[in-house]
Amino acid sequence: MRPFKVSASHSVNLLTLPSEIISKVLALLQPHDWAQVAQTCIALRTECDIAMKTLTFLDLKNGGFVMNDWYFATLTKRMGSRLRRLELDCWHLMDSSLENLPESIEELVLCGCDHHSNQILFNVSCRLKGKLRIFAWSGFGGSISAKGFEDVALNNRCLTSFMIDCGSTVDVNQAVRTVAKNCPLLKELSACNLTMETLVFMFECGISLQRFRHKQRQIDSFHITDTTLTLIADNCPLLKELNLVEKTIAESAVTDSGILHLAERASALRILKLKPIQCSIASEVAIMQLVNFCGNLSHVELSNFKHLSDPPVYELVQKCVNLMELSLDYSQISDTSLELISIHCKGLRSISLKCCRKLTDLGIKALHQCGSLESANLGQASGLTDGSLTAICTGNPHLKVLVAGYGQVSDKGLRAVASCMHLRELALNNCSHVTNRGIKQIAGGCPMLRFIALSYCEHITDSAVISLAKGCPRLLKVRLDGCRLLSNPSVRILSSTNKKLRYLSMQHCTKLTDDVFQYLLMALSLRFVDLGRGKLTVAGFEAYHMQRPLVEICIDGRPYP
């Protein structure tokens, strides 16, 4: 949000405005912008304070370096007793800041917990003892252990939802077992790297989940197999959401047996997302049976199902009339499926067709008729051209996420993308026909962008990045790997202009020199940086690391030091 400019002559008029008028103005802004607004004049500051007291939900995940201990302490004094849910980025906060949490909170989401100790969890437990119903944690460093989560579980036995995303430093299996043992009302679990033993233990504790999300990153955690699906379906008869993702190859793939057992035992499913690494050999018949049993599905992801083609899609759009999200990555569908989707799925909000190789330009153009798409992933899909990209963007003006990597698109197609003023995320990796002209159109038309990936768009120069940095001040994550024409000015403008920038990747950008490190010091919100070796020296990396020890540094994709 751009700062308000209020002169002395105008401030008098502003002060005389009725409070209900100011309230309507504030309603147009995001809550995390109110503190900035409050500095403009006494009237707005007072109205912001009143509005803060009425909030039941507050999202502080994108505060950047501004969200420090002092700022958070100031905010907590303004939060009212109605506040029930708080989402907070802790990266710039010390453990002790959580001692100031409002005691009315029942739902707490903490992210950026990358350098904290168990003390932060102990402070949460003490402050919100017996009140937490939902707790989510994301952190990939520090000295957190399972003991910290035990404190949370023992002090909040009425917990109904537990979500944890962490690195190998935390024994996530022990943390989940502790929660399962002490929180009998648990209905929602989101975790990573759980073993089959932990699943069995959880179900033996009497836990019957309604929502289960899991990411498998380590080889010794459970995979997506018939055995896994059977175990979950048998113990969770009221399951509404199942989201399983794996990153390593399993010994066996999902077959008809697993799919059919899930369909028969979990007919209440509304969200089903299965993303195995190894191709599923489940037949089209089994998938159609799944759709018949689970007619209430609204979110479906069946990635890497090699036998999935047009017939199951026809069944899906006929039976699941409330479909809002559909992901069919690596499937064998053709234009026929896209035509069916465009006719029957007017409420569709998200579609993913990554690596679908049987599509043509005409099929993708049919998505123009959907009208309400907010997310479209067409990365490495065949048939993506300037014409089909234009059709999607003009037909779905509220698009927020667009992935068009490896497509045959040029600046002509980006002219249509630039008309999507609500766009938050854009990926154009390996679009070799894109030039500065197209990127400058994006910078002028998409001010809400938070993530952009232009890796291996080899024609873009510093001029394009400068336009992006100035036109898209909310950027959080930027990927420019392999853009060999880029040099120090790109780093300088991103670091100085985009105050909330967290992630910058410029692998194989060989023109960078050690001067970039002094520019990176201006990026106070930065958490991850990956630079091409090129002319950079060990001394430069060491000096930056000494001044920013918490920032994760990589050199051409390899961790430093």
N, C-alpha and C positions, 0 to 999 in steps of 0.2 A: 504494500500500500504506500502511495506517495505521501510525504508529510503534508499536513495542512499548513497553509500560509495565511495567517490571520493578522491583519494590521490593526492598529489601535482604533481606527475609525470603524472598522467592521466588527470589532469585538463587542462594542456596545450593542449593536443590533443583534448579535448572536446571543448575548445575555438576555435580551428581552424576548427571545423566542419561547413559546410555551414548551414545557418539558415533554409533552406528548409528541411534538414535532421533532425534537432532538432524539427521542426514543426511536422514531421511525427511521431517522438517519442512521442511528447506530445499528438498527436491525439489518441494514444492508451490508454491514461490515462483519468480518470474522472476529470472534471473541479475542483471539490473540493480538489483534490490532488495536483493541480498545485502550490499552495502556499508552500507546503512542498518541492516540486521539486525545486522551485525557490531558496531555501536556499543552494543548492548544489554548484552552481558556477554562475559567472556573466552571462555567455552565456545563461544558462537556465533561469535565472531570467529575463533577457531582453526579451527572446522569450516568456516567460509566460505573461509578461506585454503586449506584442504585441497581443498575442492570446486573452487575456482578453478584449482588446479594440474592438475585432471583434465579441464578443458574442452577440447573440440576446436572448438567454435563459440561465439562470443559476439556478441550483438546489443546495440550501444550507440547505436542510432539515435534513441531517445526519451529521452535523458538530460536534455534541456533545458539551462538555464543551469548546472546542476550539473556538466555535462561540460566543465569548463574545463581549462586546462593542468596545474594542480596535481593535480586529481583524476585526470586521465588518466595522468599520470606515476606516481601512486600505484598505480593499477590495473595498469599494465604491469609493475610490480615483482612483482605477485602472479600474473600469468599464467604458466602452465607451458609447458613445451616441447612439449606435445601440441596446443597451439592451432594450428589450420589455417585457420580462417575467422574474419574479424573484420569486422563491419559497424559503421561509426562515423559519427556526426554531428560534422562539423568546424566548425560555425558559431561555436562559442565557443573554438575552438582556434587558436593561431598556427601558422604554417608549421613552426616548429621542433619542435612537439610530435610530429610524425611521425618525428623522429629516434629516438624511444623505442619504435617498433614492435617487437614480438617477432619475432625472426628466423625463427621457425618457420612464419610465416604463408605460405600458398600462395594463399589467396583473400581479396581485400581489396575491400570496398565502402565508398566514401566519398561522403557526401551533405552538403548544407549548405555546400559549398565556394564561397561567394558573395563572399568578400572576400580571397581568397588570391592568391599569386603562383606562378610556376613553381618557386619554391624548395620548395614542399610536394611537388610531383611529383619533384623532384630528390632530396629526402630519402627518398621511397618507393623510388626506383630504387636508391639507394645501400644502403639498409637491407635490401632484399629482393632484391638482385641475383641473377638466375638462378633465383629460387625461385617467382616469381609465375606462377600458371596462369590465374587469373581476376582481372580488374581492372574495377571499375565506378566511374564518376565522375559526380556530379551537382553542377553549380554554375552560377550565372547572374550572375556579376559578378567583381570583382577584376581582376587583370592576367594571368590564365592565357592562354597561347598554345599553338599546335600544337607549339612547341619542347619544352614540358614533357612532352607525350605521346610525343614522339620519344625523350626520355631513358628513359621507361618501356619503350618497345618495344625499343630498342637493348640495354638491360640485361636484358631478359626475353624472349628470342627463342622460348622454349617456351610463350608465352602461347597459351592455347586459347580464351579468352573475353575479349572487350573490349566494354564497355558505356559509352556516353557520352551524357549529356543536358546540354546547355548552351545558353547564349544566343548572340547574334550576335557577341559579342566574341571567340569562339574560331572559328578556321577548322576546323570539324569535318571537312570533306572532306580537308584536308591531314593531320589527325590520323589519320583512318581509312586513308588511303593509306600513311602511314608504318608503321602497324601491319601492314597487308596485305603490304607489301614486306619487312618484317623478321621477321614471325612466321608462318612457313609452316604451323604446326600449327593456325592459327586455325579454329575450328569454330562459334563463336557470336559474333554481332555484334548489338548494339543501339545504334542511333544516330538522329540527326535531321537533316533537311535535306540529305541526300546527293543529289548530281547523278547523272545517267545516266553521265557521264564517270567518276565515281568508281567506280560499279558495274562498268563495263567494265574499268577499271584493276585493280580487285581480282580479278576473274576471270582477267584476263590474267596476274596474279601466281601463278595456280594455286590460289587459295583456293576451296575447295568447302565452303560452309557447311552445317551441320546445323540451326542455329537462327538465324533472322534476324528482327529486329524493327526497324521504322522508323516515325518520325513525321515527316510532311511539314508544316512550318509556313510555309515560304517558297515563293513562287511559282516560283522558279527551280530548286527541287529536284524529284526525280522523283515522278510521280503514279502512281496505281493504274490501269494501262492494260493492254491485251493485250500490248503490247511489253514492259512491265516484267515481267509474269508469265512470259512466254516466256523472257526473258533469265535470270531467276532459276531457273526449272525446268530449263533446258538445262544450267546450270552447277552445279547443286546436286542431283544425283540421289539423294542420301541425306537430303534435307531432311526434318526431323521437325517443325519449327515455322516457320510463316510468319505474321507479324503486321504488317500494313501499315495505317497510319492516315494520312489526309490532312485538311488543314484549309482548303485552297483548291481552287477548282473546276478540274478538268482540262479540256483541250480535247476529249478523247474519253473515253467511258465503257467499262467492262469489258463485253465481249460473250461470246457462246458460245465463240468462238475461244480467248480467253485462258483461260477456265475449263477447257475440254476439254484444252488443251495442258498446263495445270498438273496436271490429273487423271492424264493418261497418263504424265507424266515424274516426278511426285513422289508416287507411290503410298504411300510410307513415312510420309506426313504423319500426325502425331498431333494437332497444334495448328494450326488454320487460322483466322485472324482477318483479315477484309478489311472495312475501314471507309471507303469512299469518300464524299466530299462529294456528288458528282454521282450520281444514281440509276443503278445498273447496269441495263443492258437485257438481261442474260443471261436466257435462258429457263429455265423449270422443268425442261425436259429436260436442259439442260446441268448444272444443279445436281444432278439425280438421277444423272447419269453421274459427277459428281464423287464423290458418296457411294458409288457402286458401286466405283469404282477405289480409294478411300481408306477402306477399311472399318475401319481402326484409329484413326480420329479419336475423340479424347476431349474436345477443346475446340474448339468451332465458333462463330465469329461471322461472320455475313453481314448486315451492316447496309446499309440503303438499297438492297436488291435488290427493285425494285418488282414483279417478277413472282413473287416467292417467296410461295407460299400453302401450303395443306394437303398436297398430294401430295408435295412434296419432304420435308416434315417426316415424313410417314409412312415414306418410304424411309429417312430418316436414323435414326429410332428403331429400325427393323428391322435395318439393316445395322451400325450403330455401337452395339454392345451395351455398350460401356464409357464411354458419354457422361457427362462430369462437368460440363461447362460449355456453355451454349447461349445465344447472343445473336442475336435476330432483330428488332432495332430497325427501325422504319419498314416492316415487312413487311405482307403482306395476309392473314396467318393468321387463323383463326377459333377458336371454342371447340373445334372438332374436334381441332385440333393440341394444345391444352392437355390434352385428355382422353387423347390418345395418349401424350403425354409423361408424364403422371401414372401411366399403366399400365406403360409399358415402361422408364422411366428412374428406377429406384429408387435408383441411385447418383448422381443429379444433385445437384451442390453449388451451382451458380450458374445463374440464368436472368435474361435481360434482354429485356423486351418494350416498351421505350420507344417511345412514339408508335404503338403498334399499335392502330388505330382500329376494328377489327371484333370486338373481344372484348366479352363481357358479364360480368355478375356471376357467372353460373353457371360460365363457363369458367375464370375466375380462381380460383374456389372449388375447382376440381379439383386445383389445385396443393397442396392440403392433403394429398393422398395421396402426394406425393413423399417426405415424411418426413425427408429429410436435407439440405434446402436450407440453405445458409449465406449466400447472397446472392440478393436478388430486386430487380430494377429494374423498376418499373411506372410510372415517371414519364410522365405525359401519356397513359397507356394508357386506353382506354375500359373501363368496367366495374369500376373500382376504387371500392368502397363500404366502409362499415363491416363489412358481412357478409363480403365477400371478403377484406378485410384481416385480419379475425379468423380466418378459415379458414386463411390462410397461416401466421399466427403460431402458432396452436395446433397445427397439424400439423407445423410445423418448429421445434421448440423451441431448436435450436442456431443460429438465424439470427444472423448477425453484421453483415450489410449490408442495409439496406432503403431503397429509394427509392420514395416514394409521392406525389411532387409533383403538384399539379393534380388530385388525386383528390377524390371526393365523400366525404371521411372527416371524422369529428368526434371529439370526446372519447371517444365510445363505442368507436370503433375503436382509439383509442390505449390503451385499457385492456388490450386484447390485446397490443399492441406492448410495453407495460410488463412483460409476463410473459416477454419474451425477455431473460433476464438476461445473455446473452453478447453482446448487441448492441454493435457498435463504431461503426457509421456509420448515421446516420438523416437522411434528407432529406424534409422536408414542405413544400417551397416552394409558396406559393399555395394552401394548404389553408385556405380562408377560414372554415371552420366550427370550426377548432381554437381553443380558449381556454386560459386559464391552468390550468384544471382538468386538461386533458389533458396539458399539458407537465409539470405537477407529478407526475402519475402516471409519466411517463417518468423524471423525476429520481429517483423513489423505487424504480423497478424496473430501471433500466439503468445501474448504476454503472460499467460498463466503457466507456461512450461516449467516443470520441476525436474524432468529427466530428459536428456537428449543423447542419442548415440549416433555418431557419424563415423565410426571406425572404418578405415579403408575407403573413405570417400576422398580419393587422392587428389582431386582438383581444388579442394577448399584451402584457403589461405588464412592468415591472421585477420584479414579484413572481415571475413565471414564470422569468425569467433568474436571479434569485437562487437559486431552488430548484435549477435546473440546475447552477449553479456549485458549490453545496454538495453536491449528490447525485452529481455526475459529476466528480470531481477530476482525471481523466486527460484532460480535453478538450485537444485540440491545435488544432482549427480550428472556428471558430464563424461562421456566416453569418446575419445578422439584417437584411438589406437591406429597406428599405420598411416596417419595423415602427415606425410613426410614434408609437406611444405610449411607446416606450422613451426613457430619459433617462440622466443621469449615473450613477445607482446601478447600472445594468447594467454599465457599463464598470468601475466601482469594484470590484464583487464579482468579476467575471471576472479582473481584473488582480491582485487580492490573493489569490484563492483557487486559481485554476488556474495553478500555477507553471510548467507546461510549455506554456502557450498560445503558439502560434506565429503564428496567423492570425486576425484579427478583421475582419469586414466589416459595417459598419453604414451603407451608402449610404442617403441620403434619410431618415435619422433626424434630424429637424430640431430636436429638443428639446435636443440636446447643446450644452454650453457649454465654454468654455476650461478649466474645471476638470477635464475628462476627461484633459487632457494630464498633469497631475500624477498621476492614477491610472495612466495607461499606463506611467509610469516604474517602477511596481511590477512590471510584466509583463516580467521580465528575459529571458524566452525568446522574446519577440515579434519576428517578422521582417517581418510585413506587417500594415498597418492601413489600412482604407478607411472614412472617416467622411463623414457627410452635412454639407454646408456649414452650413446652418442658422445658428446663432448663433456659430459658430466664427470666429475672426479670423486674419488672416495672421500676426499677432504670436504667437499661440498655436502655430500650425504651425511657425513658424521657431524658437521656443524649444525645442519638442520635438525638432525635427530637429537642432538644435545638440547636444543631450544624447544623442540616439540616432541618430547619422549612418548606421548600417548598416541601420536599419529602413526598409523600402520603404513610402512613404506615398502614399495616393491620396485625392482628394476627389471623392466621387460617381463613382468609377470612373476618374477622370483622374489621371495621375501628378503628384505634387508634388515639386519645384517646377516 
